């Protein structure tokens, strides 16, 4: 097992993994979560360790790192582990599943938000410096903008949690020009812009090979699909989701989403066929997929 390149299409999964910087234990656990959320949760939720290991070794990740990463996920409350004979099976915990399903609505949305939005303003309370640091880190994880030292802002369509010590205020949509000024002053979007542009630059060339991409080996299609959605997920979940009308012209997130959707669709059928034939649950073969990705 453990194939590592899409030889039939002259596309190297391993070289893409290197370019994305996905090697090592920290990236292995994150890739596993992407795999469980994109491929396994709609198929009953539980998959064997052998399937996880085969996939992750396609990116050049060592078997021992895979085992360590899954143990870490279990210890952190992200996955459950079920032992059946000599085989182990992993599934997302209810908490991780709830987060994954909430994230899926953003990852697989058919388009970037475009309708005018209201705003939520988060004012940190009188907690300790550590409480404020944690609150800031949690909000910045959603791409929050900063209005003042301890005052943050997000579109009201982005569901960021806040601690009990934080005051949350709602503001109505602003006129377009006022909203654009607010966005330019409060939000540091350069890093997200650059990551979207890099994503599109890395994956857009594959669109020119769609006919061949749809015919690649099923395992290779799966490896490319998971790598694609993993990289896109890492960017989208830090994107505050500001409506496109408030952003610069040709916002790179629009092109990146179209690239992700086009390639995911091209890889879907043959990757699902591989899971039909090779994926294992505690009861045998994986159940059929019960739904498609919303929007994709």
JORA-V427371 format. One record per pair of residues at least 12 apart in sequence whose ideal C-beta (glycine too) atoms are under 10 Angstrom apart, sorted by sequence separation. I is the first residue (numbers start at 1). GAP is how many residues later the second one is. D is the distance in whole Angstrom. If there is no record, write none. Layout:
BEGIN
i->[I,I]
gap->[GAP,GAP]
d->[D,D]
END
This chain:
BEGIN
i->[35,39,40,53,54,78,79,80,124,140,142,143,241,276,4,53,56,79,80,122,136,139,142,275,276,17,52,53,56,74,78,79,80,122,136,138,139,144,152,154,156,239,272,275,32,52,78,124,135,139,143,156,35,36,39,74,77,80,122,136,142,144,150,151,153,156,272,35,49,52,53,73,76,77,78,79,122,132,135,142,143,156,235,236,239,272,49,52,70,77,78,79,132,142,151,153,155,206,235,73,74,77,78,120,139,141,142,32,35,70,73,76,140,236,31,32,35,49,67,78,139,203,235,236,268,78,122,138,139,206,235,32,73,121,127,138,139,28,31,32,120,121,123,124,126,138,155,203,232,236,268,31,122,123,124,125,138,203,231,232,235,268,119,121,124,135,202,29,52,121,123,124,135,139,232,233,265,28,31,119,122,123,124,135,138,155,203,232,265,268,27,28,32,122,123,134,153,199,202,203,231,232,264,31,121,122,135,153,28,121,122,132,135,228,229,232,265,27,49,120,121,122,131,154,155,199,228,232,261,264,28,46,120,121,132,153,154,198,199,22,27,28,32,46,48,119,120,131,132,152,153,229,261,262,31,45,46,119,120,121,131,147,151,199,228,229,261,23,25,29,33,46,48,52,106,119,120,127,195,196,199,228,260,22,23,24,25,28,29,32,36,50,52,117,118,119,120,125,127,128,145,195,198,199,22,23,24,27,28,31,32,46,49,50,51,52,117,118,119,120,122,124,125,127,145,147,148,225,228,229,257,17,20,22,23,25,26,28,29,30,48,49,50,51,116,117,118,119,120,123,124,125,126,127,145,146,147,195,196,224,225,228,257,25,28,29,32,33,48,49,117,120,122,125,145,146,195,196,224,225,17,18,24,25,28,29,32,48,49,117,122,124,125,145,146,194,195,225,226,17,18,23,27,28,29,36,47,48,113,115,120,123,124,125,144,145,146,224,225,16,17,25,26,29,30,36,46,47,123,124,144,145,192,195,196,224,225,14,17,25,28,29,45,46,47,113,122,123,143,145,191,192,195,223,13,14,15,24,28,33,45,46,113,122,123,143,221,222,225,226,13,14,26,32,33,45,46,121,122,123,143,192,193,221,222,225,13,25,29,32,44,45,121,122,191,192,220,221,224,225,120,121,140,143,192,221,222,223,1,29,120,121,143,213,218,221,222,1,29,40,41,119,120,121,189,192,213,216,220,221,222,2,3,40,41,106,119,120,189,201,204,207,214,215,216,218,219,220,221,222,223,1,2,3,6,40,45,106,118,119,200,204,207,210,214,218,219,221,222,1,2,4,5,106,118,119,187,189,199,200,203,206,210,213,214,217,218,221,222,1,2,3,4,36,105,117,118,119,186,193,197,198,199,200,201,202,204,205,212,213,214,216,217,218,220,2,3,4,35,36,37,41,117,118,119,187,193,196,197,200,201,204,207,210,211,214,215,216,218,219,1,2,4,36,41,116,117,118,186,196,197,199,200,203,206,207,210,214,218,219,222,1,102,116,117,183,195,196,199,200,202,203,206,209,210,213,217,218,222,2,32,115,116,189,193,194,195,196,197,198,199,200,201,204,218,219,2,33,37,41,116,183,187,189,192,193,196,197,200,203,204,207,218,219,36,37,41,116,119,182,183,187,192,193,196,199,200,203,206,218,2,36,192,195,196,199,206,37,38,42,117,180,184,189,33,37,41,116,119,179,183,184,196,36,37,179,182,183,184,189,229,180,181,183,33,34,37,38,179,180,33,37,119,176,179,180,229,178,180,38,176,177,33,37,38,173,176,174,34,160,158,158,159,157,158,157,158,155,156,157,154,155,157,153,154,155,154,155,155,143,143,142,143,145,141,142,143,144,141,142,143,145,140,142,143,142,143,140,139,108,107,108,112,117,107,108,117,107,113,117,106,107,109,112,113,116,107,108,113,115,117,104,107,112,113,114,115,116,117,103,106,107,112,113,114,115,116,106,112,113,114,109,112,113,114,100,103,106,111,113,114,103,113,102,106,112,99,112,113,114,112,112,111,112,112,112,111,112,110,111,109,108,107,111,110,108,109,107,108,108,107,58,58,55,58,59,54,58,57,58,55,56,59,54,55,58,59,54,58,56,51,55,59,55,20,19,20,20,19,39,38,108,109,110,111,108,109,110,16,39,107,108,109,110,16,35,38,39,107,108,109,35,38,107,108,37,104,105,106,107,16,35,36,38,39,91,104,105,34,35,38,89,91,104,34,35,37,38,89,104,34,37,87,89,11,32,34,35,88,89,11,31,34,35,38,87,31,34,37,84,9,33,34,84,85,11,32,34,84,10,31,34,82,83,84,6,9,30,31,33,34,82,11,10,11,9,27,30,8,9,30,8,9,11,22,6,9,10,13,17,6,8,9,13,16,20,27,8,9,16,20,22,7,8,11,13,14,22,6,7,13,17,20,21,6,9,13,16,20,8,9,11,12,16,19,22,6,7,11,13,17,3,6,13,17,20,5,6,9,16,3,4,2,3,6,1,5,6,4,55,3,51,51,54,55,54,38,51,52,47,50,51,43,50,51,42,48,50,51,48,49,39,43,47,48,38,39,43,47,48,46,47,48,39,40,44,46,47,51,39,43,45,46,44,46,43,44,48,40,44,47,39,46,40,44,45,46,43,44,45,43,44,42,43,44,42,43,44,40,42,43,44,39,42,43,41,42,43,40,41,42,39,41,42,42,38,38,1]
gap->[12,12,12,12,12,12,12,12,12,12,12,12,12,12,13,13,13,13,13,13,13,13,13,13,13,14,14,14,14,14,14,14,14,14,14,14,14,14,14,14,14,14,14,14,15,15,15,15,15,15,15,15,16,16,16,16,16,16,16,16,16,16,16,16,16,16,16,17,17,17,17,17,17,17,17,17,17,17,17,17,17,17,17,17,17,17,18,18,18,18,18,18,18,18,18,18,18,18,18,19,19,19,19,19,19,19,19,20,20,20,20,20,20,20,21,21,21,21,21,21,21,21,21,21,21,22,22,22,22,22,22,23,23,23,23,23,23,24,24,24,24,24,24,24,24,24,24,24,24,24,24,25,25,25,25,25,25,25,25,25,25,25,26,26,26,26,26,27,27,27,27,27,27,27,27,27,27,28,28,28,28,28,28,28,28,28,28,28,28,28,29,29,29,29,29,29,29,29,29,29,29,29,29,30,30,30,30,30,31,31,31,31,31,31,31,31,31,32,32,32,32,32,32,32,32,32,32,32,32,32,33,33,33,33,33,33,33,33,33,34,34,34,34,34,34,34,34,34,34,34,34,34,34,34,35,35,35,35,35,35,35,35,35,35,35,35,35,36,36,36,36,36,36,36,36,36,36,36,36,36,36,36,36,37,37,37,37,37,37,37,37,37,37,37,37,37,37,37,37,37,37,37,37,37,38,38,38,38,38,38,38,38,38,38,38,38,38,38,38,38,38,38,38,38,38,38,38,38,38,38,38,39,39,39,39,39,39,39,39,39,39,39,39,39,39,39,39,39,39,39,39,39,39,39,39,39,39,39,39,39,39,39,39,40,40,40,40,40,40,40,40,40,40,40,40,40,40,40,40,40,41,41,41,41,41,41,41,41,41,41,41,41,41,41,41,41,41,41,41,42,42,42,42,42,42,42,42,42,42,42,42,42,42,42,42,42,42,42,42,43,43,43,43,43,43,43,43,43,43,43,43,43,43,43,43,43,43,44,44,44,44,44,44,44,44,44,44,44,44,44,44,44,44,44,45,45,45,45,45,45,45,45,45,45,45,45,45,45,45,45,46,46,46,46,46,46,46,46,46,46,46,46,46,46,46,46,47,47,47,47,47,47,47,47,47,47,47,47,47,47,48,48,48,48,48,48,48,48,49,49,49,49,49,49,49,49,49,50,50,50,50,50,50,50,50,50,50,50,50,50,50,51,51,51,51,51,51,51,51,51,51,51,51,51,51,51,51,51,51,51,51,52,52,52,52,52,52,52,52,52,52,52,52,52,52,52,52,52,52,53,53,53,53,53,53,53,53,53,53,53,53,53,53,53,53,53,53,53,53,54,54,54,54,54,54,54,54,54,54,54,54,54,54,54,54,54,54,54,54,54,54,54,54,54,54,55,55,55,55,55,55,55,55,55,55,55,55,55,55,55,55,55,55,55,55,55,55,55,55,55,56,56,56,56,56,56,56,56,56,56,56,56,56,56,56,56,56,56,56,56,56,57,57,57,57,57,57,57,57,57,57,57,57,57,57,57,57,57,57,58,58,58,58,58,58,58,58,58,58,58,58,58,58,58,58,58,59,59,59,59,59,59,59,59,59,59,59,59,59,59,59,59,59,59,60,60,60,60,60,60,60,60,60,60,60,60,60,60,60,60,61,61,61,61,61,61,61,62,62,62,62,62,62,62,63,63,63,63,63,63,63,63,63,64,64,64,64,64,64,64,64,65,65,65,66,66,66,66,66,66,67,67,67,67,67,67,67,68,68,69,69,69,70,70,70,70,70,72,73,80,81,82,82,83,83,84,84,85,85,85,86,86,86,87,87,87,88,88,91,93,94,95,95,95,96,96,96,96,97,97,97,97,98,98,98,99,99,100,101,121,122,124,124,124,125,125,125,126,126,126,127,127,127,127,127,127,128,128,128,128,128,129,129,129,129,129,129,129,129,130,130,130,130,130,130,130,130,131,131,131,131,132,132,132,132,133,133,133,133,133,133,134,134,135,135,135,138,139,140,140,141,142,143,143,144,145,146,146,147,147,148,149,150,150,151,152,152,153,153,156,157,161,162,164,164,164,165,165,166,166,167,167,167,168,168,168,168,169,169,170,171,171,171,172,178,179,179,182,183,183,184,184,184,184,184,185,185,185,186,186,186,186,186,186,187,187,187,187,187,187,187,188,188,188,188,189,189,189,189,189,190,190,190,190,190,190,190,190,191,191,191,191,191,191,192,192,192,192,192,192,193,193,193,193,194,194,194,194,194,194,195,195,195,195,195,195,196,196,196,196,197,197,197,197,197,198,198,198,198,199,199,199,199,199,199,200,200,200,200,200,200,200,201,202,202,203,203,203,204,204,204,205,205,205,205,206,206,206,206,206,207,207,207,207,207,207,207,208,208,208,208,208,209,209,209,209,209,209,210,210,210,210,210,210,211,211,211,211,211,212,212,212,212,212,212,212,213,213,213,213,213,214,214,214,214,214,215,215,215,215,216,216,217,217,217,218,218,218,219,219,220,223,224,224,224,225,226,227,227,228,228,228,229,229,229,230,230,230,230,231,231,232,232,232,232,233,233,233,233,233,234,234,234,235,235,235,235,235,235,236,236,236,236,237,237,238,238,238,239,239,239,240,240,241,241,241,241,242,242,242,243,243,244,244,244,245,245,245,246,246,246,246,247,247,247,248,248,248,249,249,249,250,250,250,251,255,258,277]
d->[8,9,9,10,9,9,6,8,7,8,6,9,9,8,9,5,8,6,6,8,10,5,10,10,9,9,7,8,9,10,7,6,9,9,8,10,9,8,9,10,7,6,10,8,10,10,6,9,8,7,8,8,9,8,9,8,6,9,10,7,6,7,9,9,10,9,9,7,8,9,9,8,9,10,8,7,6,9,9,8,9,9,10,8,10,6,8,7,8,6,5,10,6,4,10,8,10,8,8,9,9,7,10,10,10,8,9,6,6,6,9,9,10,9,9,10,8,7,9,9,6,9,7,8,10,10,7,7,9,9,10,8,8,10,10,7,8,10,8,7,9,10,9,10,10,8,10,9,7,9,8,6,9,8,9,9,8,6,10,8,9,9,9,7,4,10,9,10,10,10,7,7,7,9,8,9,10,6,7,10,9,5,8,6,10,10,8,4,9,8,9,10,10,7,8,8,8,9,8,9,9,9,7,8,7,5,8,9,8,7,7,10,6,9,7,9,7,8,9,9,5,7,7,10,10,6,6,8,9,5,5,10,7,8,9,6,9,9,6,9,8,9,8,8,10,6,5,6,9,9,8,9,8,10,9,9,10,7,8,10,9,9,10,9,6,6,5,7,8,9,10,7,9,9,10,6,5,7,9,9,6,6,8,6,6,8,9,5,9,6,9,7,10,9,8,6,9,10,9,10,8,10,9,10,9,6,9,9,6,8,6,10,7,9,9,7,4,4,10,8,8,9,8,5,7,9,10,8,10,10,9,10,9,8,9,9,10,10,9,9,6,4,10,9,10,6,8,10,9,10,8,8,7,9,10,9,6,8,6,8,6,7,10,5,8,4,10,7,7,7,5,8,6,3,8,6,5,9,10,10,8,9,7,9,4,7,7,5,7,9,9,7,6,3,8,10,10,9,9,4,8,9,9,8,9,9,6,8,7,9,9,10,6,7,9,4,8,9,4,9,6,6,8,6,9,7,5,6,7,8,8,8,7,8,8,6,7,7,8,5,9,5,10,7,8,6,5,4,7,9,10,9,9,9,6,7,10,9,10,7,9,4,9,7,8,9,8,8,9,8,7,5,9,9,8,4,9,8,6,7,8,6,10,5,10,5,9,7,9,8,8,6,7,8,8,5,9,8,8,9,6,4,10,9,8,8,8,8,8,8,7,8,7,10,10,4,4,10,9,9,8,9,6,6,9,10,7,9,8,4,8,8,8,8,6,9,7,8,8,9,8,9,9,10,8,9,9,9,9,9,10,8,6,10,10,8,7,8,6,4,6,9,7,7,5,5,8,9,5,5,9,7,8,9,6,8,6,8,8,9,8,8,8,5,8,7,6,7,7,10,9,9,5,7,9,10,5,8,10,9,10,9,9,10,10,10,9,10,10,7,9,7,10,8,9,4,6,8,10,7,7,10,10,5,8,7,8,8,4,5,10,5,6,9,9,7,8,9,5,5,8,7,7,5,7,10,6,9,10,4,9,9,5,5,9,7,5,7,3,10,9,9,7,4,9,9,9,5,5,9,9,7,6,9,10,9,8,8,9,10,8,9,8,8,7,8,9,9,8,9,10,9,10,9,9,10,10,8,9,6,9,6,9,8,10,6,8,8,5,9,9,8,7,8,8,9,8,7,9,10,9,10,9,8,4,7,9,6,8,8,9,9,7,9,9,8,9,9,9,10,8,10,9,9,8,4,9,7,8,9,5,10,10,8,8,8,8,7,9,9,9,8,9,10,10,9,7,9,8,5,8,7,10,9,5,8,9,10,9,8,6,10,10,9,9,9,7,9,10,9,9,6,10,9,5,6,9,6,10,9,6,5,8,9,8,6,9,7,9,10,9,8,5,7,8,7,6,7,7,9,3,9,8,6,8,8,8,10,10,9,7,10,9,8,7,10,8,5,10,6,9,10,9,9,10,6,10,9,5,6,10,9,5,8,7,6,9,7,8,7,5,7,9,5,5,8,8,7,8,7,6,9,5,9,10,10,8,8,8,10,10,6,10,10,7,9,10,7,10,10,6,5,8,10,9,6,7,10,9,9,8,10,9,9,8,9,10,8,8,8,10,7,8,8,8,7,8,4,10,9,7,9,9,9,6,9,7,9,9,9,10,7,10,10,9,9,9,7,6,7,10,9,10,8,8,4,7,4,7,8,8,5,5,8,8,9,7,7,9,5,9,10,6,9,5,10,7,7,10,8,10,9,10,9,9,9,7,8,10,5,5,8,9,9,6,10,8,8,7,10,8,9,8,5,9,9,10,9,10,10,7,7,6,8,8,8,8,4,8,10,9,8,9,9,10,8,10,9,5,8,6,6,10,9,9,10,7,7,10,9,9,6,9,8,8,5,9,9,8,6,8,10,10,8,7,10,8,10,10,9,9,7,5,7,9,7,10,5,9,8,10,8,9,6,8,10,9,8,5,8,5,7,8,10,7,7,6,6,6,7,9,10,10,9,10,10,9,8,7,10,10,8,4,6,10,9,7,8,9,9,6,9,10,7,8,9,9,6,8,10,8,10,8,8,10,10,9,7,10,9,9,5,9,10,6,10,10,7,9,8,9,7,7,6,4,10,8,9,7,7,9,6,8,10,8,10,5,9,9,6,7,8,6,6,9,8,9,9,8,8,7,8,9,9,10,10,10,10,6,9,5,4,10,5,9,9,7,9,7,9,5,8,9,5,7,10,6,10,10,10,6,9,10,8,8,8,10,9]
END
